[in-house]
Amino acid sequence: MAGFALSCLLTLPPWPMYRHNPLKWLPVQESGTEDKKPAERKLKRHTKN
């Protein structure tokens, strides 16, 4: 229980040492699959060997 409390104390608050080099996330990219109809998608069929 003490280890859990210590790890929460170290990781949950927004400490300045963790915010020194923030991660830069990529912007959301639209894949374009929502506007395709299911019939237009190519279905992969597995062949038996």
PyMOL Python script that loads the backbone (N, CA, C, O; Angstrom):
from pymol import cmd

cmd.read_pdbstr("""\
ATOM      1  N   MET A   1       0.831  -1.186   0.000  1.00  0.00           N
ATOM      2  CA  MET A   1       0.000   0.000   0.000  1.00  0.00           C
ATOM      3  C   MET A   1       0.881   1.258   0.000  1.00  0.00           C
ATOM      4  O   MET A   1       0.554   2.253  -0.647  1.00  0.00           O
ATOM      5  N   ALA A   2       1.980   1.202   0.719  1.00  0.00           N
ATOM      6  CA  ALA A   2       2.877   2.359   0.780  1.00  0.00           C
ATOM      7  C   ALA A   2       3.542   2.594  -0.583  1.00  0.00           C
ATOM      8  O   ALA A   2       3.739   3.740  -0.988  1.00  0.00           O
ATOM      9  N   GLY A   3       3.883   1.523  -1.280  1.00  0.00           N
ATOM     10  CA  GLY A   3       4.476   1.657  -2.608  1.00  0.00           C
ATOM     11  C   GLY A   3       3.508   2.279  -3.606  1.00  0.00           C
ATOM     12  O   GLY A   3       3.908   3.082  -4.447  1.00  0.00           O
ATOM     13  N   PHE A   4       2.239   1.908  -3.511  1.00  0.00           N
ATOM     14  CA  PHE A   4       1.219   2.493  -4.382  1.00  0.00           C
ATOM     15  C   PHE A   4       1.060   3.983  -4.094  1.00  0.00           C
ATOM     16  O   PHE A   4       0.972   4.788  -5.021  1.00  0.00           O
ATOM     17  N   ALA A   5       1.022   4.349  -2.828  1.00  0.00           N
ATOM     18  CA  ALA A   5       0.891   5.762  -2.452  1.00  0.00           C
ATOM     19  C   ALA A   5       2.101   6.571  -2.925  1.00  0.00           C
ATOM     20  O   ALA A   5       1.945   7.690  -3.414  1.00  0.00           O
ATOM     21  N   LEU A   6       3.284   6.019  -2.782  1.00  0.00           N
ATOM     22  CA  LEU A   6       4.490   6.714  -3.230  1.00  0.00           C
ATOM     23  C   LEU A   6       4.511   6.877  -4.739  1.00  0.00           C
ATOM     24  O   LEU A   6       4.867   7.944  -5.241  1.00  0.00           O
ATOM     25  N   SER A   7       4.135   5.832  -5.471  1.00  0.00           N
ATOM     26  CA  SER A   7       4.135   5.947  -6.932  1.00  0.00           C
ATOM     27  C   SER A   7       3.070   6.930  -7.412  1.00  0.00           C
ATOM     28  O   SER A   7       3.296   7.641  -8.392  1.00  0.00           O
ATOM     29  N   CYS A   8       1.925   6.988  -6.754  1.00  0.00           N
ATOM     30  CA  CYS A   8       0.893   7.978  -7.107  1.00  0.00           C
ATOM     31  C   CYS A   8       1.386   9.386  -6.825  1.00  0.00           C
ATOM     32  O   CYS A   8       1.136  10.296  -7.616  1.00  0.00           O
ATOM     33  N   LEU A   9       2.077   9.582  -5.722  1.00  0.00           N
ATOM     34  CA  LEU A   9       2.609  10.894  -5.376  1.00  0.00           C
ATOM     35  C   LEU A   9       3.651  11.361  -6.392  1.00  0.00           C
ATOM     36  O   LEU A   9       3.742  12.554  -6.684  1.00  0.00           O
ATOM     37  N   LEU A  10       4.433  10.427  -6.928  1.00  0.00           N
ATOM     38  CA  LEU A  10       5.477  10.796  -7.882  1.00  0.00           C
ATOM     39  C   LEU A  10       4.955  11.016  -9.302  1.00  0.00           C
ATOM     40  O   LEU A  10       5.540  11.797 -10.052  1.00  0.00           O
ATOM     41  N   THR A  11       3.879  10.349  -9.683  1.00  0.00           N
ATOM     42  CA  THR A  11       3.458  10.395 -11.089  1.00  0.00           C
ATOM     43  C   THR A  11       2.200  11.202 -11.355  1.00  0.00           C
ATOM     44  O   THR A  11       2.066  11.741 -12.454  1.00  0.00           O
ATOM     45  N   LEU A  12       1.280  11.317 -10.425  1.00  0.00           N
ATOM     46  CA  LEU A  12       0.012  11.971 -10.711  1.00  0.00           C
ATOM     47  C   LEU A  12       0.067  13.504 -10.739  1.00  0.00           C
ATOM     48  O   LEU A  12      -0.533  14.091 -11.640  1.00  0.00           O
ATOM     49  N   PRO A  13       0.746  14.188  -9.816  1.00  0.00           N
ATOM     50  CA  PRO A  13       0.771  15.653  -9.901  1.00  0.00           C
ATOM     51  C   PRO A  13       1.571  16.122 -11.123  1.00  0.00           C
ATOM     52  O   PRO A  13       2.504  15.444 -11.551  1.00  0.00           O
ATOM     53  N   PRO A  14       1.207  17.275 -11.680  1.00  0.00           N
ATOM     54  CA  PRO A  14       1.951  17.800 -12.838  1.00  0.00           C
ATOM     55  C   PRO A  14       3.257  18.467 -12.401  1.00  0.00           C
ATOM     56  O   PRO A  14       3.353  19.694 -12.374  1.00  0.00           O
ATOM     57  N   TRP A  15       4.229  17.679 -12.069  1.00  0.00           N
ATOM     58  CA  TRP A  15       5.514  18.193 -11.609  1.00  0.00           C
ATOM     59  C   TRP A  15       6.229  18.923 -12.743  1.00  0.00           C
ATOM     60  O   TRP A  15       6.130  18.498 -13.894  1.00  0.00           O
ATOM     61  N   PRO A  16       6.949  20.014 -12.450  1.00  0.00           N
ATOM     62  CA  PRO A  16       7.685  20.750 -13.497  1.00  0.00           C
ATOM     63  C   PRO A  16       8.774  19.914 -14.164  1.00  0.00           C
ATOM     64  O   PRO A  16       9.103  20.150 -15.326  1.00  0.00           O
ATOM     65  N   MET A  17       9.334  18.949 -13.453  1.00  0.00           N
ATOM     66  CA  MET A  17      10.388  18.125 -14.056  1.00  0.00           C
ATOM     67  C   MET A  17       9.830  17.241 -15.176  1.00  0.00           C
ATOM     68  O   MET A  17      10.553  16.900 -16.113  1.00  0.00           O
ATOM     69  N   TYR A  18       8.557  16.871 -15.084  1.00  0.00           N
ATOM     70  CA  TYR A  18       7.952  16.065 -16.138  1.00  0.00           C
ATOM     71  C   TYR A  18       7.466  16.935 -17.290  1.00  0.00           C
ATOM     72  O   TYR A  18       7.357  16.452 -18.417  1.00  0.00           O
ATOM     73  N   ARG A  19       7.174  18.198 -17.034  1.00  0.00           N
ATOM     74  CA  ARG A  19       6.634  19.089 -18.050  1.00  0.00           C
ATOM     75  C   ARG A  19       7.732  19.879 -18.758  1.00  0.00           C
ATOM     76  O   ARG A  19       7.431  20.751 -19.573  1.00  0.00           O
ATOM     77  N   HIS A  20       8.993  19.591 -18.463  1.00  0.00           N
ATOM     78  CA  HIS A  20      10.121  20.316 -19.049  1.00  0.00           C
ATOM     79  C   HIS A  20      10.204  20.104 -20.560  1.00  0.00           C
ATOM     80  O   HIS A  20      10.395  21.070 -21.299  1.00  0.00           O
ATOM     81  N   ASN A  21      10.067  18.891 -21.025  1.00  0.00           N
ATOM     82  CA  ASN A  21      10.107  18.556 -22.449  1.00  0.00           C
ATOM     83  C   ASN A  21       8.799  17.874 -22.847  1.00  0.00           C
ATOM     84  O   ASN A  21       8.737  16.645 -22.880  1.00  0.00           O
ATOM     85  N   PRO A  22       7.753  18.646 -23.148  1.00  0.00           N
ATOM     86  CA  PRO A  22       6.464  18.013 -23.471  1.00  0.00           C
ATOM     87  C   PRO A  22       6.509  17.307 -24.820  1.00  0.00           C
ATOM     88  O   PRO A  22       7.268  17.690 -25.710  1.00  0.00           O
ATOM     89  N   LEU A  23       5.695  16.283 -24.956  1.00  0.00           N
ATOM     90  CA  LEU A  23       5.599  15.555 -26.214  1.00  0.00           C
ATOM     91  C   LEU A  23       4.759  16.346 -27.200  1.00  0.00           C
ATOM     92  O   LEU A  23       3.748  16.944 -26.831  1.00  0.00           O
ATOM     93  N   LYS A  24       5.183  16.345 -28.457  1.00  0.00           N
ATOM     94  CA  LYS A  24       4.409  17.009 -29.501  1.00  0.00           C
ATOM     95  C   LYS A  24       3.677  15.922 -30.277  1.00  0.00           C
ATOM     96  O   LYS A  24       4.299  15.113 -30.966  1.00  0.00           O
ATOM     97  N   TRP A  25       2.359  15.911 -30.161  1.00  0.00           N
ATOM     98  CA  TRP A  25       1.548  14.888 -30.782  1.00  0.00           C
ATOM     99  C   TRP A  25       1.253  15.271 -32.220  1.00  0.00           C
ATOM    100  O   TRP A  25       1.187  16.453 -32.555  1.00  0.00           O
ATOM    101  N   LEU A  26       1.078  14.277 -33.059  1.00  0.00           N
ATOM    102  CA  LEU A  26       0.716  14.515 -34.447  1.00  0.00           C
ATOM    103  C   LEU A  26      -0.743  14.942 -34.535  1.00  0.00           C
ATOM    104  O   LEU A  26      -1.566  14.524 -33.720  1.00  0.00           O
ATOM    105  N   PRO A  27      -1.064  15.775 -35.525  1.00  0.00           N
ATOM    106  CA  PRO A  27      -2.475  16.142 -35.681  1.00  0.00           C
ATOM    107  C   PRO A  27      -3.288  14.953 -36.178  1.00  0.00           C
ATOM    108  O   PRO A  27      -2.745  14.011 -36.754  1.00  0.00           O
ATOM    109  N   VAL A  28      -4.581  15.011 -35.950  1.00  0.00           N
ATOM    110  CA  VAL A  28      -5.478  13.937 -36.373  1.00  0.00           C
ATOM    111  C   VAL A  28      -5.571  13.938 -37.887  1.00  0.00           C
ATOM    112  O   VAL A  28      -5.807  14.979 -38.499  1.00  0.00           O
ATOM    113  N   GLN A  29      -5.385  12.777 -38.489  1.00  0.00           N
ATOM    114  CA  GLN A  29      -5.469  12.655 -39.943  1.00  0.00           C
ATOM    115  C   GLN A  29      -6.712  11.862 -40.298  1.00  0.00           C
ATOM    116  O   GLN A  29      -6.988  10.814 -39.714  1.00  0.00           O
ATOM    117  N   GLU A  30      -7.447  12.372 -41.252  1.00  0.00           N
ATOM    118  CA  GLU A  30      -8.624  11.667 -41.728  1.00  0.00           C
ATOM    119  C   GLU A  30      -8.193  10.548 -42.661  1.00  0.00           C
ATOM    120  O   GLU A  30      -7.442  10.789 -43.606  1.00  0.00           O
ATOM    121  N   SER A  31      -8.649   9.343 -42.415  1.00  0.00           N
ATOM    122  CA  SER A  31      -8.235   8.218 -43.243  1.00  0.00           C
ATOM    123  C   SER A  31      -9.090   8.107 -44.497  1.00  0.00           C
ATOM    124  O   SER A  31      -8.645   7.522 -45.485  1.00  0.00           O
ATOM    125  N   GLY A  32     -10.294   8.648 -44.487  1.00  0.00           N
ATOM    126  CA  GLY A  32     -11.142   8.603 -45.665  1.00  0.00           C
ATOM    127  C   GLY A  32     -11.906   7.308 -45.822  1.00  0.00           C
ATOM    128  O   GLY A  32     -12.528   7.096 -46.863  1.00  0.00           O
ATOM    129  N   THR A  33     -11.885   6.432 -44.832  1.00  0.00           N
ATOM    130  CA  THR A  33     -12.602   5.165 -44.957  1.00  0.00           C
ATOM    131  C   THR A  33     -14.068   5.293 -44.573  1.00  0.00           C
ATOM    132  O   THR A  33     -14.867   4.411 -44.890  1.00  0.00           O
ATOM    133  N   GLU A  34     -14.434   6.374 -43.898  1.00  0.00           N
ATOM    134  CA  GLU A  34     -15.818   6.512 -43.481  1.00  0.00           C
ATOM    135  C   GLU A  34     -16.751   6.786 -44.654  1.00  0.00           C
ATOM    136  O   GLU A  34     -17.910   6.375 -44.629  1.00  0.00           O
ATOM    137  N   ASP A  35     -16.252   7.486 -45.695  1.00  0.00           N
ATOM    138  CA  ASP A  35     -17.137   7.864 -46.788  1.00  0.00           C
ATOM    139  C   ASP A  35     -17.282   6.772 -47.842  1.00  0.00           C
ATOM    140  O   ASP A  35     -18.090   6.916 -48.760  1.00  0.00           O
ATOM    141  N   LYS A  36     -16.526   5.694 -47.735  1.00  0.00           N
ATOM    142  CA  LYS A  36     -16.659   4.597 -48.695  1.00  0.00           C
ATOM    143  C   LYS A  36     -17.805   3.684 -48.296  1.00  0.00           C
ATOM    144  O   LYS A  36     -18.049   3.450 -47.112  1.00  0.00           O
ATOM    145  N   LYS A  37     -18.488   3.184 -49.277  1.00  0.00           N
ATOM    146  CA  LYS A  37     -19.555   2.224 -49.011  1.00  0.00           C
ATOM    147  C   LYS A  37     -18.939   0.848 -48.797  1.00  0.00           C
ATOM    148  O   LYS A  37     -17.856   0.579 -49.316  1.00  0.00           O
ATOM    149  N   PRO A  38     -19.589  -0.017 -48.059  1.00  0.00           N
ATOM    150  CA  PRO A  38     -19.021  -1.357 -47.829  1.00  0.00           C
ATOM    151  C   PRO A  38     -18.818  -2.142 -49.119  1.00  0.00           C
ATOM    152  O   PRO A  38     -17.912  -2.973 -49.189  1.00  0.00           O
ATOM    153  N   ALA A  39     -19.629  -1.905 -50.136  1.00  0.00           N
ATOM    154  CA  ALA A  39     -19.486  -2.637 -51.387  1.00  0.00           C
ATOM    155  C   ALA A  39     -18.249  -2.182 -52.163  1.00  0.00           C
ATOM    156  O   ALA A  39     -17.725  -2.937 -52.982  1.00  0.00           O
ATOM    157  N   GLU A  40     -17.779  -0.963 -51.917  1.00  0.00           N
ATOM    158  CA  GLU A  40     -16.615  -0.444 -52.634  1.00  0.00           C
ATOM    159  C   GLU A  40     -15.304  -0.938 -52.047  1.00  0.00           C
ATOM    160  O   GLU A  40     -14.269  -0.878 -52.711  1.00  0.00           O
ATOM    161  N   ARG A  41     -15.331  -1.418 -50.828  1.00  0.00           N
ATOM    162  CA  ARG A  41     -14.113  -1.922 -50.201  1.00  0.00           C
ATOM    163  C   ARG A  41     -13.757  -3.271 -50.790  1.00  0.00           C
ATOM    164  O   ARG A  41     -14.632  -4.083 -51.091  1.00  0.00           O
ATOM    165  N   LYS A  42     -12.465  -3.500 -50.952  1.00  0.00           N
ATOM    166  CA  LYS A  42     -12.011  -4.789 -51.469  1.00  0.00           C
ATOM    167  C   LYS A  42     -11.913  -5.773 -50.315  1.00  0.00           C
ATOM    168  O   LYS A  42     -11.253  -5.507 -49.310  1.00  0.00           O
ATOM    169  N   LEU A  43     -12.561  -6.887 -50.465  1.00  0.00           N
ATOM    170  CA  LEU A  43     -12.500  -7.928 -49.454  1.00  0.00           C
ATOM    171  C   LEU A  43     -11.400  -8.909 -49.798  1.00  0.00           C
ATOM    172  O   LEU A  43     -11.266  -9.335 -50.946  1.00  0.00           O
ATOM    173  N   LYS A  44     -10.623  -9.259 -48.804  1.00  0.00           N
ATOM    174  CA  LYS A  44      -9.567 -10.240 -49.021  1.00  0.00           C
ATOM    175  C   LYS A  44     -10.144 -11.626 -48.784  1.00  0.00           C
ATOM    176  O   LYS A  44     -10.755 -11.890 -47.748  1.00  0.00           O
ATOM    177  N   ARG A  45      -9.951 -12.476 -49.721  1.00  0.00           N
ATOM    178  CA  ARG A  45     -10.415 -13.856 -49.569  1.00  0.00           C
ATOM    179  C   ARG A  45      -9.190 -14.762 -49.485  1.00  0.00           C
ATOM    180  O   ARG A  45      -8.272 -14.685 -50.302  1.00  0.00           O
ATOM    181  N   HIS A  46      -9.208 -15.583 -48.515  1.00  0.00           N
ATOM    182  CA  HIS A  46      -8.090 -16.518 -48.325  1.00  0.00           C
ATOM    183  C   HIS A  46      -8.352 -17.763 -49.142  1.00  0.00           C
ATOM    184  O   HIS A  46      -9.447 -18.327 -49.122  1.00  0.00           O
ATOM    185  N   THR A  47      -7.340 -18.175 -49.851  1.00  0.00           N
ATOM    186  CA  THR A  47      -7.478 -19.410 -50.644  1.00  0.00           C
ATOM    187  C   THR A  47      -6.883 -20.558 -49.863  1.00  0.00           C
ATOM    188  O   THR A  47      -5.914 -20.398 -49.122  1.00  0.00           O
ATOM    189  N   LYS A  48      -7.474 -21.701 -50.042  1.00  0.00           N
ATOM    190  CA  LYS A  48      -6.968 -22.897 -49.372  1.00  0.00           C
ATOM    191  C   LYS A  48      -5.857 -23.497 -50.222  1.00  0.00           C
ATOM    192  O   LYS A  48      -5.991 -23.633 -51.438  1.00  0.00           O
ATOM    193  N   ASN A  49      -4.774 -23.849 -49.573  1.00  0.00           N
ATOM    194  CA  ASN A  49      -3.636 -24.433 -50.289  1.00  0.00           C
ATOM    195  C   ASN A  49      -3.738 -25.930 -50.349  1.00  0.00           C
ATOM    196  O   ASN A  49      -2.865 -26.587 -50.915  1.00  0.00           O
TER     197      ASN A  49
END
""", "prot")
cmd.dss("prot")
cmd.show_as("cartoon", "prot")
cmd.util.cbc("prot")
cmd.orient("prot")
